[in-house]
Amino acid sequence: MEPVFYDGDHVLTFNWIRPRRGDVIVFRSNGKNLIKRVEKINDGEIFVKGDNRKISSKIGPVKSDQIVGKVILKY
């Protein structure tokens, strides 16, 4: 998610908010916490993308049970 978020940044999330298009979320994938922006939502599947296309990894749809929360603050 560079240049907005870098490795080692701390974020505060809300986990009781349903993510919408354009929101930045934290989710679990392969034992890691990842930060991506919500691109679209279809039938309970959330499609995400990174802001930096050059270094962003490809992620398939994210299920709602993988979501840690919506990012509301970076510190």
N, C-alpha and C positions, 0 to 999 in steps of 0.2 A: 504493500500500500504506500510505498514511498512516492512522493515526498511528504505525504501527510503523516504517516506513521512509520516508525523505524523499529528494528529489533531493540528490545530493552525499554521501549516506551511503556508507561503504565496507563491503563484506561479504567474508567468507572463505567459499569454497564447497568442497565435496568433489565431484569428478566421477566417482567410482567407486562411488557409492551410488545404488541404484535408488530414485527418489522414490516416496513413499507418500502416501496421502490425508492432508491436513493439513500436509504439508511445504511450506516456502517454497523456490521454485526461481528461478534466474536462467536466462533463455533468450533466444536471438536471434530477433528479429522485425523485418523491414524495416530491417535494418542497425543496430538498437538493442538494447541489453541491457535486458530488462524483468524485474521481480520480481513474482511472483504466487504465490498459494497453490494447491496441488493440490486440486481439488475431487473428481475421480474419474478412474479409469483404465479404459479399455475397449479391448481388442484393440490395444495398443501406442499408442493415442492418449491423450494426457494433457489433461484439461480443467482449466483454471485460472480463478481469479477473484481480484479484488483485495479487500482487507479493507474499503476505503471505497467503498461502492456509489455514492455521490454523484459521485465524480470518477474512478472506475475505468473504463478503456477496455475495450470488449468484444474479447475475443480468442477465436478459434476454437480447435480442438484443436491442441495442440503435439506435434510429432513428437520422438521421442527424440534424433534427430541435431541438434535445435535447442537442446537443454539444455546449458547451461554447467556447472551443478552445483546441488547442494542447499546452501542457506545454513545455515552452522553457527555463524557469529559476525558480529555487527555491531559496527563500531568507528568 
